[in-house]
Amino acid sequence: MRLNEWINQKFLQSVSTELDTTNKRSVKSKQSIKLSVITQFFPPDYAATGQLIEELVNQLRPQGVDIEVFTSQPGYAFRSDTAAAVELADKIRIQRSRTAQLWPGRIRGKAINGVLYTLRAMLYLLRAWRRNNILLLTTAPPFLPVIGYLAYVLFRLPYVCILYDLYPDIAIALGVISKRHWLVRLWRGINKQVWLKAKAIIVLSPAMKQQIVAHCPEVADKISVIHSWANPEAIVPIAKKENWFAWKYNLVKKFTVLYSGNMGRCHDIDTMLEAAKLLEDEPIQFVCIGGGAKRDELIMEVDRLGLNNFTFLPYQDKQVLPYSLTACDLSLVSVDATTEGLVVPSKLYSALASGRPIAVICSKTSYLRELMADANCGGTFDNGDGQGLAQFIRFLNRDPQIGEEMGKAGRQYLRSHFTPKVISQQYLHVLQQALFSDEIRTMSQSDVK
């Protein structure tokens, strides 16, 4: 055999061996992940966190990930306040804490519920840790990732944190607690230890990553920015005249501005109200669907001002969402300026799926401005710019064709960037890296030797 033929043969054998090893590792990663998801909110609870986690696990399961979910009894659901203690849904085991939901509408009640659930989660982990080889924890409740830290210290069980909200920063921004309070220093110290021990940290926006790095630069390399998502197959554009929800609430013949979701302390409701006051005498209707701390305040203010251009509805069943989200001519998303970079409005993604133009109220530095510009699907407005928002609404009311084009562009942008399939692949990659990084590193070192 000639020398060059022998070299080529050896080279091809080497490449084949390397590809085979890589494929085996990839298959092993997908088949070997035994994931425990710990989150307080999960359907039938209507909290956005729970709905997103449900869609995520439903995407991961067909990719060979064994999953069990530990959650709580419903806190947002309006039909029932109880669900099965244990159920098996599409081979996903769901266990619900027996902890009752105490005063879910009040801050102290939510805090107590969170503490009780966290204690129950720790008891669950003491019994279930052998069944799993990695944890995925949310910040619902905010201090839940501590469970991951304890699991790692006690059992060497790796964990990944999804940071939906940044605490105690949000509490400070809302004036609930002083940044000099001893509890803030303690909380931040705990956060740092949790982040340092975590195998990976997932945040929902670049701004959130910057906030974390500012507090703990050592974890910069383990932070992944993975956006929320919506399912464009479940939420499809429906013309208002063909939408039973629009007919039911008399929205077909009026230009409708929809705010769907939580009206909490982190959301700007005042700018919407200012715009509504300016549009009081025009055929424009504001529809607010959902709940939250600011909902009752808004209703009281609307009643005091005698405004007739508001409709308030409760959270809708998941089966109704494809109709409620499309029973409008403009979707509204808002973030309060004080909490910029600390929270991410998940309602943006379902609004993109609905095929309607979007108006976003946010600070001048918000990452949402760049996203909206890339999607070319609506307009962005400064906090407090009710006049600018009102002018935009009038503009779309006069020229519905432009609104239709914006809606189509937004939906296409979602399909390219923020579908469950696209996002779940990013989560799977993070989980594989978190679980198998040490093993791959060891094997690579062995290969070198």
ABEGO torsion letter per residue (X at the ends): XBAAAAAAAAAAAAAAAAAAAAAAAAAAAAAABBBBBBBABBOABABAAAAAAAAAAAAAAAAGBBBBBBBBBBAABAABABBBABBBBGGBBBBBBABBBBGAABAAAAAAAAAAAAAAAAAAAAAAAAABABBBBBAOBAAAAAAAAAAAAAAGBBBBBBBABBOAAAAAAAGABBAABAAAAAAAAAAAAAAAABABBBBABAAAAAAAAAABAAAAAABBBBBBBBBAAABBBBBAAABAAAAAAGAAABBBBBBBEBBBAABBAAAAAAAAAAAAABBBBBBBBEBEAAAAAAAAAAAAAGBAABBBBBBBBAAAAAAAAAABABBBBBBBAAABGABBBAAAAAAAAAGBBBBBBBBAABAAAAAAAAAGAEBBBBBGBAAAAAAAAAAAAABAAAAAAAAAAAAAAAAAAABAAAAAAAAAAAAAAAAAAAAAAAAAAAAAX
